[in-house]
Amino acid sequence: NVDVSGLVDAQSGLIDRAIFTDRTLYEQELARVFATSWLFLGHVAQLEKPGDFFTTYMGEDPVIVTKDKDGRIRAYLNSCRHRGARVLRADYGKTRNFTCTYHGWSWDLGGELISVPNENGYANADFDRDDWGLIEVAQLDVVYDLIFATWNPEAPDLDEQLGNMKYYMEAFLGRDPAGTTIVGGITKWVLKGNWKLAAEQFGTDWYHVNMSHASALMVMSPTGKGPKESIANTPGRQYSDERGNGTGFPTHPKSRFDAQPVHEYYDYDELRERLGAARVEGPLTTGHATVFPNFSYLPVNGSIRVWHPKGVDEMEIWSWTVLDKSMPENVREAQRLYNLRTFGPSGIFEQDDGENWSEVQSISHGWRTNTIPLNYQMGLGSERHDGVYPGETSELYSDAAGRKFYSRWAELMNTPAWHEREQRPPGDAAATSAPAPV
Ligand code: FES
C-alpha cells in the first residue's frame, strides 16, 4: 500500500495529480475508501414489494438490492458463490429467488442457498448450503428515503457519518413531511474522468459556475443578460466536515434558478416556519453537495447522482430526479423536464461539467503535467462557526470542502481497512451476517 501523505497537503491546499491517474492508488481506493464508507444504493421507491430488486455497484462491486419476504431491504454482492458469475443481469425487476444462469444455483430473497442442481455430486465434499449464502453488506440504512450501505462492520452508523450534513440535506430531501419519490427512471452514462473530479466539484466548487456555465446562465437568465445580473458574485456559504461531506449554497433569495411551476408550488412562509429562514434562504436555493465519497445532489434541479468508479480514467454517472411526494402531476413533470434540460446527460449544465472533467483527465497522464501540484487554496483558513449554519462554513467561493474531501480520502487511504486488520475466510459470519432490519 502507498502512503499518500505526500500527495495531499490539505494544510497548504496542494494536491498531487497522481491521485487521479495512478492505477495502484485506484486499487487501494477500492479497498480502503469504497470498502469502508457508506455508499448510496438507490431510492426506496425502486422497491415497492417483496421480491422487487434492482442492481447497482458499491465501488466496482456489483450488488443486488431487494426487499425480502418480510419487507426488509437487503443488499448482496451480485456474484455467484460457485464460479463467480453475475447472479442477476437485469437492471431491475421482480423475482421469487435469485438463480445464477451459469450452473443454476439459487438463493431465496434472504440470501440463503436453496437449490443446487445435481447436488449429490458434492456428497463426498465438506459441502453445506448454509456456508454458501450470498454475501450481504455489513450495514444498511435509509435516510430521507435514500438507501445507503457499507461493507464495513466497524463503520459508525449512517447518522454519525452524516452529522451536521443532515441539516443541509433536509432543506432538499426533508421539505415534504410526506417524504420523497422519484420520477423518470435512472439515467446512466459513461464519462472519461476520474470519479473524484466530479464528487469534489459537487462538494466544493461554486467557483466554476460563472465561467464554465456562462452561456447556459445567459440562456436561463430572465433578462437574457446572463450571470453578471443573476448569479455571479452572489453571497453564500460553504459547509465542510471532517468526514469529507460538503455543500455550498447562495444565501440570496433571488439566487433560485428553478422551474417556474416548482417555484410557484412552494409556500415559502410555511417552509420558513418549519425549516427556519436560514435554511430556506440558503441550502434550499441553487446549491450543490457531496456526501463522501461519491453521492451528490442539486436541490433546485431535484437531481441526485452517484459517481461509480470504472477504472482510474472513467466513471459511470447514474442520475435520478427526486420529487416531494406531495407534488401534483404538473409540478412533477416540470421538475423532471427541468432536471433533464439542465443536468441530464445532454443537459446544458451537465455538458459543461463533463467536458471539464474529461479534459482534465485526458492530459493528466503526461509526465510533466503530472509533476505540477493542483491548487486548492481558495478560502484557506476562512472556515469558522458562523453562528447561523451548523458546523464549519466558509465563503461560498472556497475550496474548503475540497480540502476536507481529500483529507478524509487520504486518512482512509493511509489506514488499514477492517478487512486488512482481520483476515476472514469466505463465507464466515462477519461476511454474511445480516445488518439490522430497515
Ligand atoms: Fe453460478 Fe456456477 S457460476 S452456478
Residues whose N, C-alpha, C, O or C-beta is under 5 A from the ligand:
A	BS01	FES	C80 H82 R83 G84 A85 C100 Y102 H103 G104 W105
